[in-house]
Amino acid sequence: MTPEEIAFGMTGAIHATATGRREALLPSPMVQNHASFLHATTEGALICTWFGGSLEGKSDISIFASVLAPGAGNWGEAQRLSFDPLHSEQNPVLFAAPDGRLLLFHTSQPAGNQDECRIRMAEVRRDPAAPTRLTADEGRYLDLPPGCFIRAPLGVRDDGAWLLPIFRCVQRPGQKWNGSHDVAAIGISTDSGKSWHLSAVPQSTGCVHMSPVALSGNRQAAFFRRRQADFVYRTESSDGGRTWSAPHASDVPNNNSSIAAVALRDGRIAVICNPVNATTSTERRASLYDELGLEDDRPDADPAGGCIPVWGVPRAPVAVCLSEDGGRTFPIRILIEEGPGTCLSNDSTDGRNLEMSYPWLLEDADGSLHISYTYHRRAIKYVHLAPGWAGAADGRQA
């Protein structure tokens, strides 16, 4: 599809495909839409949030959301939830706090300087008279060091502490951020989000987008995107998320693009991602923000003591990878959509970008699966798979 054809289809209307799945392109007034996140409300509605604007890193990038009401056949209009004219606001996450508040967390950075990023928290409200209508207050920045980035939802520890998965874009004085010294951590709040401190994940250089899931007892596993574009990495906690093991490679390839993990009701773990890595393609780009056109004479961060990030590996196909052993192995990989996945440009208007990336997934109470992902940097695509999706006759192996 061309960018124009995609834009024409961004109505939010859900339609059935020949294979029985249901799909939609979410409405948005912006030419670039990326990094979607799905949240289910207690009333049965779905909220999809993402960031939109002209180009990732530009100050016109803001957080948007759309609501799918229970039983509705159309996603609601896009609604803007952040309004900072000086920063690029990215990677939204919604959290149903134990006190009943619906909280929006997102990143806020100047241009491509992820090492200067701060995390903002704002309360989101739904209008009882118009439940698909959302508003967000101004919110505030968390008291965490600069360079903290997010992608995955919060959890609540057994003692009531809030746990926010974080990756730290560590500042290198006099050098530009390039991902070479990113590490994983957990942001911890014991006072319902008023104050925060960090707990590092050991030996996690290059591991980002930490996505935790609950295992049996007090155990958890978490999965990572890797800057080195080799494999999805896994860590484990045996004390409810207080401490974590050093991450190790799983058998799922990773292309230095986002992943998401959930624990399914049948006990399996599902990771949705692009299961390809740097060994499958020679396509490369200089950096994530090489198209911003801003003058910056600082050298790129020296990878010594860190890692060498790999950018430009194709971001396709989209697949759900299933594990029956707590995420140690993923022998079943179900294809959601395939394509070239070309991502050598972030531009959303000229048709060069063909990525299908940053997927998210939620399991419904009936066993169906809700999925969203970036479609060619132009739209957010929604896919709904009916109960029994894992064993459907049309399920193809990725």
C-alpha positions in Angstrom: 0.0 0.0 0.0 1.1 3.5 -0.7 1.1 6.2 2.0 -1.9 7.7 0.3 -3.8 4.4 0.3 -2.9 3.8 4.0 -4.2 7.3 4.9 -7.4 6.6 3.0 -8.0 3.5 5.1 -7.3 5.1 8.5 -11.0 5.3 9.4 -10.9 3.0 12.5 -13.5 0.7 10.9 -13.0 -2.9 11.8 -13.5 -5.4 8.9 -13.1 -9.2 8.6 -10.5 -10.7 6.4 -10.6 -13.8 4.2 -8.9 -15.7 7.0 -11.4 -14.7 9.6 -9.4 -12.2 11.6 -10.6 -8.7 12.2 -8.5 -5.7 11.3 -8.5 -1.9 11.3 -6.2 1.1 10.7 -6.7 3.5 13.5 -7.6 7.1 12.7 -5.0 9.8 13.2 -4.5 13.4 12.0 -0.7 12.9 11.9 1.4 11.6 9.1 3.6 9.5 11.4 2.2 7.1 14.0 4.3 4.7 16.0 4.9 2.8 19.2 1.3 1.7 20.1 0.2 0.3 23.4 -3.1 -1.5 24.3 -4.9 -1.3 27.6 -8.2 -3.0 28.5 -10.6 -1.2 30.9 -12.7 -3.0 33.5 -15.8 -2.0 31.4 -14.5 -4.0 28.4 -13.3 -1.1 26.3 -9.9 -1.1 24.6 -7.6 2.0 24.7 -4.8 2.2 22.1 -2.2 4.9 22.7 0.8 5.8 20.4 2.9 8.8 19.4 2.2 10.8 16.3 3.6 13.9 14.5 5.8 14.5 11.5 9.0 12.6 12.4 10.3 10.8 15.5 12.4 13.1 17.5 10.7 16.3 16.3 9.0 18.5 18.9 5.6 18.1 17.2 5.5 14.4 18.3 2.8 14.0 20.9 0.8 11.2 22.6 -2.5 10.2 21.0 -5.2 7.7 22.0 -8.3 6.0 20.5 -11.0 4.0 22.3 -12.8 0.9 21.0 -16.1 0.7 23.0 -17.4 -2.7 24.0 -19.2 -4.3 21.0 -18.3 -1.4 18.7 -17.2 -1.9 15.1 -15.2 1.3 14.8 -12.3 2.8 16.8 -13.1 6.3 18.0 -11.4 9.4 16.9 -7.7 10.1 17.8 -7.4 12.3 20.9 -4.2 14.1 21.8 -3.1 13.5 25.4 0.2 15.5 25.6 1.0 19.1 24.7 4.6 19.9 25.2 5.8 22.1 22.2 9.5 21.8 23.0 9.9 18.0 23.4 9.3 14.8 21.4 6.8 12.8 23.5 7.1 9.1 22.9 6.4 5.5 24.0 3.1 5.8 26.0 2.1 3.3 28.6 -1.2 3.1 30.5 -1.4 1.9 34.1 -4.5 1.1 36.1 -3.3 2.1 39.5 -4.5 0.3 42.6 -6.2 3.5 43.9 -8.4 3.6 40.8 -6.6 6.2 38.7 -5.7 5.6 35.1 -2.2 6.9 34.6 -0.3 7.7 31.4 3.4 7.4 31.5 5.5 8.5 28.4 8.9 9.8 27.5 9.9 13.4 26.7 13.1 14.2 25.0 14.8 17.1 23.1 15.3 16.0 19.5 17.2 12.7 19.2 18.9 13.1 22.6 17.5 10.0 24.3 20.1 10.4 27.0 18.3 13.7 28.0 14.9 12.0 28.1 12.6 12.3 31.1 9.5 10.3 32.0 6.2 12.1 32.5 3.2 10.8 34.5 -0.3 12.2 34.0 -3.8 11.1 35.0 -6.2 10.2 32.2 -10.0 10.6 32.7 -12.9 9.2 30.8 -16.1 11.2 30.5 -19.0 9.2 32.0 -21.4 10.8 29.5 -19.0 10.0 26.6 -16.9 7.0 27.6 -14.8 7.1 24.4 -13.7 10.6 25.2 -10.3 10.9 27.1 -8.6 13.8 28.7 -5.2 14.0 30.5 -3.9 16.5 33.0 -0.6 18.2 32.6 1.1 15.7 34.9 4.7 15.9 36.1 8.1 14.5 35.5 9.3 11.5 37.6 12.3 12.2 39.9 14.5 9.8 38.0 17.9 10.7 36.3 17.9 11.9 32.7 18.1 9.2 30.1 15.4 7.0 31.5 13.1 5.5 28.8 10.1 3.2 28.9 8.0 0.9 26.7 6.4 -1.8 28.9 3.6 -1.5 31.5 4.0 -1.2 35.3 3.5 -4.0 37.8 2.7 -4.0 41.5 5.0 -5.9 43.9 3.6 -8.0 46.7 4.4 -5.2 49.2 2.4 -2.7 47.1 5.5 -1.0 45.4 5.0 0.1 41.8 7.6 -1.4 39.4 8.3 0.5 36.1 10.5 -1.3 33.5 13.1 1.2 32.3 16.1 1.3 30.0 18.7 3.9 30.8 20.3 5.8 27.9 23.5 6.6 29.8 25.0 10.0 29.2 28.5 10.2 27.8 29.9 13.7 28.3 30.6 15.5 25.0 29.2 12.6 23.0 25.9 12.0 21.1 23.6 9.2 22.3 23.7 6.2 19.9 22.5 3.4 22.1 25.9 2.0 22.8 25.7 2.2 26.6 22.0 1.5 27.2 21.2 -0.7 30.2 18.1 -2.1 31.9 16.7 -1.1 35.3 13.5 -1.0 37.3 12.0 2.2 38.6 10.5 1.6 42.0 7.9 3.7 43.9 6.7 2.9 47.4 4.4 5.9 47.7 2.0 5.5 44.7 4.2 7.3 42.2 5.2 10.3 44.3 8.9 9.4 44.4 11.1 6.9 42.5 14.4 5.2 42.7 16.2 2.9 40.3 17.3 -0.7 40.7 19.7 -1.9 38.0 19.5 -5.2 36.1 23.0 -6.7 36.2 25.1 -7.2 33.1 22.4 -5.8 30.9 24.3 -3.6 28.4 22.3 -3.5 25.2 19.2 -4.9 26.7 16.2 -2.5 26.4 12.4 -2.5 26.3 12.2 -4.9 29.3 8.9 -6.7 29.3 8.2 -8.7 32.5 5.6 -11.5 32.9 4.5 -13.4 36.0 5.5 -17.1 36.4 4.5 -19.4 39.2 4.8 -18.4 42.8 6.8 -15.3 43.3 8.9 -15.8 40.1 8.9 -13.5 37.1 10.7 -13.6 33.7 11.4 -10.5 31.5 12.4 -10.2 27.9 14.4 -7.6 26.1 15.0 -6.0 22.7 18.8 -6.0 22.0 20.8 -3.1 20.6 23.1 -5.7 19.0 20.3 -7.0 16.9 21.0 -10.6 17.7 18.4 -12.3 20.0 15.6 -11.5 22.4 17.2 -11.8 25.9 15.6 -13.2 29.0 16.2 -12.5 32.7 14.4 -14.0 35.8 13.5 -12.9 39.3 12.7 -15.4 42.1 11.7 -12.7 44.6 8.8 -10.9 43.0 10.9 -8.4 40.9 13.3 -7.3 43.7 16.4 -8.7 42.0 17.1 -10.0 38.6 19.5 -12.4 37.0 21.9 -11.4 34.3 20.1 -11.6 30.9 20.9 -14.4 28.5 19.9 -15.1 24.9 16.7 -16.9 24.1 16.1 -18.7 20.8 14.1 -15.8 19.3 16.0 -13.6 16.9 15.8 -9.8 17.4 16.4 -6.9 15.0 17.0 -4.1 17.6 13.2 -3.3 17.5 10.6 -3.5 20.1 9.0 -6.6 21.6 6.1 -7.3 24.0 5.5 -10.3 26.2 2.4 -11.6 28.1 1.5 -14.6 30.2 -1.5 -16.4 28.6 -4.3 -17.9 30.7 -3.2 -21.4 29.6 0.2 -20.9 31.2 2.2 -20.3 28.1 4.2 -17.1 27.4 3.7 -15.2 24.2 6.3 -12.8 22.8 5.3 -10.7 19.8 8.1 -9.3 17.7 9.9 -9.3 14.4 11.8 -12.6 14.7 14.8 -11.7 12.4 18.3 -10.4 13.3 21.4 -8.9 11.8 22.5 -12.2 10.3 19.5 -12.2 7.9 20.1 -8.9 6.2 22.9 -6.5 5.3 20.6 -3.4 5.4 22.0 -0.8 7.8 21.5 2.8 8.7 23.7 5.2 10.6 21.4 5.8 13.6 17.8 6.1 14.7 17.7 9.9 14.3 19.9 10.4 11.2 17.1 12.3 9.4 16.4 15.0 11.9 18.8 17.4 10.1 19.9 19.2 13.3 23.4 20.6 13.7 25.3 18.7 16.3 29.1 18.5 16.0 29.5 16.1 18.9 31.0 12.7 18.0 28.9 9.6 18.4 29.3 7.9 21.8 32.4 5.7 22.0 31.3 2.1 22.2 34.2 1.1 24.5 32.8 -0.4 27.6 29.4 -0.7 26.0 28.2 -2.3 22.7 28.0 -1.6 19.0 24.3 -1.0 18.1 23.0 -2.2 14.8 20.3 -0.1 13.1 18.4 -0.8 9.9 17.7 -4.5 10.1 14.2 -5.0 8.4 11.3 -4.8 10.8 9.1 -7.6 9.5 7.5 -10.1 9.7 5.2 -9.7 12.8 4.9 -13.0 14.7 3.7 -14.4 18.0 6.2 -16.7 19.5 4.9 -19.2 22.1 6.7 -20.9 25.0 5.6 -23.7 27.3 8.7 -23.6 29.5 8.6 -20.2 31.1 10.1 -18.4 28.1 13.3 -20.4 27.8 12.4 -21.7 24.4 9.8 -20.6 21.8 9.2 -23.5 19.4 5.9 -22.2 18.0 5.9 -19.0 16.0 2.6 -17.9 14.4 2.8 -15.4 11.5 0.6 -12.3 11.9 1.8 -10.4 8.8 4.8 -10.5 6.5 6.5 -7.9 4.2 9.9 -6.5 3.4 10.0 -4.5 6.6 12.4 -1.9 5.1 13.3 0.7 7.8 16.3 2.6 6.4 14.2 5.8 6.7 11.7 7.0 9.3 9.8 9.1 6.7 6.1 8.4 6.5 5.3 10.2 3.4 7.5 8.9 0.5 6.8 5.2 0.8 10.3 4.1 1.6 9.4 2.9 5.1 7.8 -0.6 5.0 8.2 -1.6 8.6 5.6 -3.5 10.7 7.1 -2.9 14.1 6.6 -2.2 17.8 3.8 -4.7 18.2 1.7 -5.0 21.3 -0.7 -7.8 22.4 -3.4 -8.4 25.0 -5.3 -11.6 25.7 -9.1 -11.2 26.2 -11.1 -13.1 28.8 -12.5 -15.3 26.0 -9.0 -16.3 24.8 -9.0 -14.0 21.8 -6.0 -11.9 21.1 -5.8 -8.1 20.5 -2.7 -6.9 18.6 -1.5 -3.5 17.4 1.6 -2.5 15.5 3.1 0.3 13.4 2.3 -0.1 9.7 4.8 1.6 7.4 5.3 4.4 10.0 2.0 5.8 8.6 -0.6 4.1 10.7 -1.3 2.0 13.7 -2.8 -1.4 12.6 -5.2 -3.3 14.9 -5.7 -7.1 14.5 -8.1 -9.3 16.5 -7.7 -13.0 16.5 -10.7 -15.2 17.6 -10.4 -17.8 20.4 -8.5 -20.8 19.2 -6.1 -18.5 17.2 -3.0 -20.5 18.2 -4.4 -23.7 16.6 -6.3 -22.1 13.7 -6.0 -23.9 10.4 -4.7 -20.7 8.7 -2.0 -20.1 11.4 1.3 -20.1 9.5 4.7 -20.6 11.0 7.0 -17.5 10.9 
